[in-house]
Amino acid sequence: MTSLSTHVLDTVSGRPAQGMKIMLWSADALLAEGETDADGRLRAFPTLEAGAYTLAFHVAAYFRAQGADLPDPPFLDVVPIHFGVGEGGHYHVPLLASPYAYSTYRGS
């Protein structure tokens, strides 16, 4: 089995993105959802089998809650990151986000 973690950095403020909703999906089911903590992290994920998954980061709702004046519809609303995991080990999938750009990578 494989473990998963994530964190989000708000690149507008240069701080962890506390309170961003994140959902974890398999091909056919919602596996977990929650909000990032004060460190911008979400750790409450189930162990994963090898396969394909999607993390959905609710970027627009987070930035609106921070007082950002976003257009309707926002340029970025929910940012999906589609990724695959092999058997065993740990996968860390961080997101660096602003209302108009994002970046991700496989962390440690």
Secondary structure, 3 states (H helix, E strand, C coil): CEEEEEEEEECCCCEECCCCEEEEECCCCEEEEEECCCCCEECCCCCECCEEEEEEEEHHHHHHHCCCCCCCCCCCCEEEEEEEECCCCEEECCEEECCCCEEECCEC
